[in-house]
Amino acid sequence: MEYVYAALLLDEAGKEIDEKSIIEVVKAAGFSPDEAKAKAVVESLKGVSIKDVIKNAQSMHVAAPAPAGGAPHAEAKPKEEKQPAEEAKSEEEAAGGLASLFG
């Protein structure tokens, strides 16, 4: 993530986003830079306007606001309460499913 942050900082400062610059920012932050990661970030950002991406991401968030709080709709169904035994069984089933991932 530090390489993405470095790219964001460079973009905000109006600097060119290249491997050398990203490595310098990563070093300045106290990390040991990895040239391959820096190169991957630079390659993935070629032709991308970070400001446009951020602007579009913000507008997408605004376009789908969370529902407002307040009284529930008349047609809303009351929540079904789970019995404690059902909850315990669900936890056991989930644990069993996870165990199968590890053999």
Residue pairs with C-beta under 8 A, 6 or more apart in sequence:
2 26
2 29
2 31
3 22
3 26
3 37
3 38
3 40
3 41
4 41
5 25
5 29
6 21
6 22
6 25
6 26
6 29
6 38
6 41
7 17
7 22
7 41
7 42
7 45
7 50
8 50
9 25
10 16
10 17
10 21
10 22
10 25
11 17
11 50
11 51
15 21
17 41
17 42
17 45
18 42
19 35
19 38
19 39
19 42
22 33
22 38
22 41
22 42
23 33
23 35
23 38
26 33
26 38
27 33
82 90
